[in-house]
Amino acid sequence: MRMLGLAGLLVALVVVGLLARKQLGGVAAPVLPAASAGAGEARAPNPQQIQQQFKQSLDAAMQARPVPDDN
């Protein structure tokens, strides 16, 4: 009786594993276009620009917002 329960648990585990693999198999990383050094194309920002933009966004988010009056 105990072996039958163990076998059922093992079958259920295999089914769940197969379903999970099937679901995750459909997920693929997005393909980004290759960056070329063309004259008319925009370049990706360098790390310093990204850091500066992040700091500006963080500073803007941290600004105190006025509290509306309930009157």
N, C-alpha and C positions, 0 to 999 in steps of 0.2 A: 504494500500500500504506500509505503514511504517512497519507494522508487518511482511509482506512478506519479506522485506529486512532484518529485524532483524532475522527472522527464517532462512533465507539463510546464514547469517553470522554465526549463531549458528551451523548450519549443517557443514559448512566449518571448523569451529573451532574443532568440534568433529572429523571430518575426519583427520585433521592435527594432532590432539592429538593421535588418534589411530595409524597413520603411525609412529609418533615419538616414541610411546611406542613399536611398533613392531621393529623398527630399534634399539632402545636401549636395547631391550630384548635379542638380539643376542650378545651383548657385555658382556663378562664375565671376571672377574679378572683372570689373569693367576694363575694356581696352581703351587706353588713352592714345590719341594721335601722336605720332612721333614729332618731337619738336625739332624743327629745322632752323637754321640760322639765316632765314630769309630777311631781306631788308624791310619788307612791309609787315612782317609778323611781330606781334607783341611777345616780349620775353617774359618768363616767369620771374616774379620778384625775388630778390636775394634774401637771405635770412635776416639781415638787418632791417629791411623794409617790412617783412612779416612781423618781426618783433615790435617795431615802432607802431604798426597798425594795431596789433594786439594791445599794446599799452594804451593807445588812444581810445580804443573801444572799452577797455577796462576802466579808464579814468572817466569816460562818459557815463558808464553804467554805475559808477560809484558816486556820482554827483547826487546831492540831496534833492529830492523832489518835494515840491510844496504840498502840504497836506491840505485837502479841501475842508472848508468849514462846514459844519453840519447845520448851521443856522438857516 
